[in-house]
Amino acid sequence: MIFLVHYDRRAQRLERFVGYSDDALLQAQDDRLKLELSLLRSDRENEIVLLSAPSEEAVRNTHGRYFYKFADLAARSGFALAAS
């Protein structure tokens, strides 16, 4: 599968996540380009990528920062955060 990810770095928020079948690569690329062009003058710090993975679960495991807050990522990996 192919996944289109739009992530707002400043807000640390996933804005868009769309899955495509492997044979829809051209459509995914076209959608990515249209999205990038539509956001050119945006004041957000946009990150727009296409990822290829066997499943959404695989993307969540390899690119967790798009889906989880830092504390959640630390907990998922077994790290304990020190209290401030």
C-alpha positions in Angstrom: 0.0 0.0 0.0 0.9 3.6 -0.5 0.1 6.3 2.1 -0.1 10.0 1.7 0.8 11.8 5.0 0.3 15.5 5.7 1.8 16.4 9.0 1.9 19.9 10.6 5.3 20.1 12.3 4.5 23.2 14.3 1.3 21.9 15.7 2.6 18.3 15.9 -0.6 17.1 14.3 -1.5 14.7 11.6 -3.6 16.7 9.1 -4.3 14.0 6.5 -3.6 10.3 6.1 -4.9 8.5 3.0 -4.2 5.0 1.8 -3.9 3.9 -1.8 -3.5 0.5 -3.4 -0.1 -0.2 -4.9 -1.5 0.2 -8.5 -2.6 3.8 -7.7 0.9 5.2 -7.3 0.3 7.8 -10.1 -2.9 9.0 -8.3 -1.1 9.2 -5.0 1.7 11.2 -6.6 -0.8 13.5 -8.2 -2.6 14.0 -4.9 0.6 14.8 -3.1 1.6 17.4 -5.7 -1.8 19.1 -5.6 -1.7 19.2 -1.8 1.8 20.7 -1.8 0.8 23.3 -4.3 -2.3 24.2 -2.3 -0.2 24.8 0.8 2.6 26.8 -0.7 1.6 30.0 1.0 0.5 28.4 4.2 2.1 29.6 7.4 2.2 26.1 8.8 5.3 23.9 8.7 3.9 21.2 6.4 5.5 17.8 5.9 3.9 16.0 3.0 5.2 12.5 2.1 4.3 9.3 0.4 5.2 6.1 2.2 5.1 2.6 1.0 4.3 -0.2 3.5 2.4 -3.5 3.7 -0.2 -2.0 6.0 -1.3 1.1 8.1 -0.1 -0.7 11.2 3.4 -1.0 9.7 3.4 2.8 9.0 2.3 3.5 12.6 5.2 1.3 13.8 7.9 2.8 11.6 6.7 6.5 11.5 5.0 6.8 14.9 5.8 10.5 15.3 3.0 11.2 12.9 0.5 9.4 15.1 1.6 9.5 18.7 2.8 12.2 21.1 6.4 11.9 22.4 5.3 10.5 25.8 3.3 7.8 24.0 6.2 6.9 21.8 8.5 6.6 24.8 6.0 4.4 26.6 5.5 2.2 23.5 9.3 1.7 23.3 9.7 0.9 27.0 11.4 4.1 28.1 10.4 5.9 31.2 10.3 9.7 31.2 11.7 11.5 34.2 9.3 13.8 36.0 9.9 17.5 35.5 
